[in-house]
Amino acid sequence: MIPLYVLVLLPIFVATLGYFLPRSVYKHLLIAAQLVHTTLAVLTLAHVRDAGRVVQYLGDWGENIGIGLVADSLSMPLVLLTSAVFLLLFLFNYGKRYMNNTFQFLFIMLQGVTVGLFLAGDIFHVYVLIELSMLTIATLIMYKRDKQALYDGLLYVVINLFGMTFFLLGVGFLYKSLGTLDLTAMAARVAMIENPRSLALPFAAIVSAVCLKAAILPLFSWLPSAHGALSAPSAVSAVLSGLQVKVGLYFLVRLQSVFLPAFDTTIFFFFLGLVTAVVGFSIALVHRDVKLILAFSTVSQVGLILMGLNSGTDDAYWGSVFHIMNHAIFKALLFITAGAITHAAGTRDITRIRNIAPKAPIFALASLFGVLGITGGPFFNGSVSKYLIQAGLAGQPWEPLMYLVNLGTTMVFVKYLQMFLPQRATAGEAHEEPAEIATHHDLPRIPGRVFAMNSVALLMGALCLAGGVFAGPIMELLFGHTLPISGAFYLDKFLIFGGTLVVAVALYYGVVHRLEVLSAVREFRFTFNGVATLFTLFFAVVLTYTFLIG
Amino acid sequence: MQFVTAQNISLVLFFIGLYGVLTKRNIIKTIVSVNIMDFGAILFLITVNYTPGSIPPIGDTDLSRMADPLPQALMITAIVIGLSVTAVSLTIFISLFRKHGTADWEHVIRRVPKR
């Protein structure tokens, strides 16, 4: 068993110490460090699986005083996921032009910070790491520095700083009433509080900030501009959508379980998840920009995961955790292939990208795998996790709503798949504007560039398929949860998937495609004050709700 | 019962900052307001567990009279973080101002190209 802080500090130390090495040496050093990191994550996961939960306090301080790092069956799979996704994306970037030392440094820093967030067992530690990750991300999304990027970056930084002041105030109230900042000790002390209402304010403040990170319904308006930022390299968008949003979800779940003795908010967050899912896919249907469609589809998937986590059954819970991992993989895959496809097509407008298969065959194939994953195609990983969430809801009155969410996701990706359609006869103007993305065409290529991109895309596509075919063993290995699949499972799945697909195609091309009012939604943007007001309202609603049920 | 305590002042500061964030359209004012909120939260944390007459937790002091060292240690970190995030947001603002020539959130939104 290695000390857990090694997992956090290894990437950060290597990235810092090697910063002044020549670019190509630095790159290979970081790849080696990441391989070591992934191996260590696997070993720690194996240890946690055999020996159970591990808690370590930093700096020889005692329990409840020092900063605790917690490795358990929920955090370790996510650490492994982080390590693997960062490794794959780093390899994908292998020959990219923007891979200078600063970019590599920030990217690897973000890996260390994200791992630290999943392992953190102390709420102030979480505050520090969230602020750190925010600074790193802000720099990364403005990396290619165009006009739009500055606005995206500023909005992201200021709205998160605003949310984190609520978090800090909540931490103060918690320390005042519980006398500890350690999440484990907190859980024990919450049970002893006589009047749960006294915890409503800190709970609401901290949870609102965490929901802002997770991009739950009224608080997602910063997400598309950050995740879909024109200037963010696609690997950065992939990390944001795949992992950073999950950090918020992870802490939401953690906090809910800490405060469970005081208030049971599962129903509230279940319905919030449902609304988030529906609104997310509705807005994704409206947009035309490929990256924005993917960003809003992330909002909808976050809603789905939130539903599963709060539906109260074991199956749905682990199904959602599995979906967190699956979503990280296929959304990362979709973002990187979308980056390559838009580059090949010279535009990001989905209605103008056509006939992509011959232009970028490998990316087209990989992105088809990703789409099958996210829509829950049979044999793909999304089908298993969605099936589990649905199985967890079975018998409850809102089971049919799952079909609605599935239908919405499928519709979004029916729209997404129009890039595979053949060129329209009237599309003569399609090449008039080879957008700003395809500017560096003629510069010399770094060797290994195309090979790295292709193989990573195919590998991630294969992971989507493997995650579905070997779902049973994988879930058993990672979470120790046995998959309850009956023999009829795959036949059922085929029929449901086929039915959903047919309805989705009919609805999209029959109705949604033709609506003209949609462009108004597309143009609509919240100002900063609007976003801040929504946040404050959300805080007030959570506060009122917890006060009433407390 | 005394009303002008550090704790009450910290909460008042927090809500003054919140008012600024919700109502001001100027980006500089927004950043300043968020900072006021941040300082409100920091002041609140420092006052937690404070008993009148306690002495700072520095060096070999009498343990029974020492103030709770934890909030103070944490708040040094929080102040530094607040400073650096403010520095970063002001830096982005300067570049934004050079590009768009305005300090108003709504004007900036109108000048950012639609997608």
Interface residues (C-beta under 8 A of the other chain):
Chain A: I65 F124 Y127 V128 E131 L132 M134 L135 A138 M142 K147 Q148 L150 Y151 G153 L154 V157 V158 L161 F162 T165 F166 L168 L169 V171 G172 F173 Y175 K176 G179 L181 L230 H287 R288 D289 L292 R348 E523 R525 T527 F528 N529 A532 T533 T536
Chain B: F14 G17 L18 V21 L22 T23 K24 R25 I27 T30 I31 V34 M37 D38 G40 A41 I42 F44 L45 V48 N49 L70 P71 L74 T77 A78 I81 S84 V85 T86 V88 S89 I92 F93 S95 L96 K99 H100 W105 E106 V108 I109 V112 P113 K114 R115
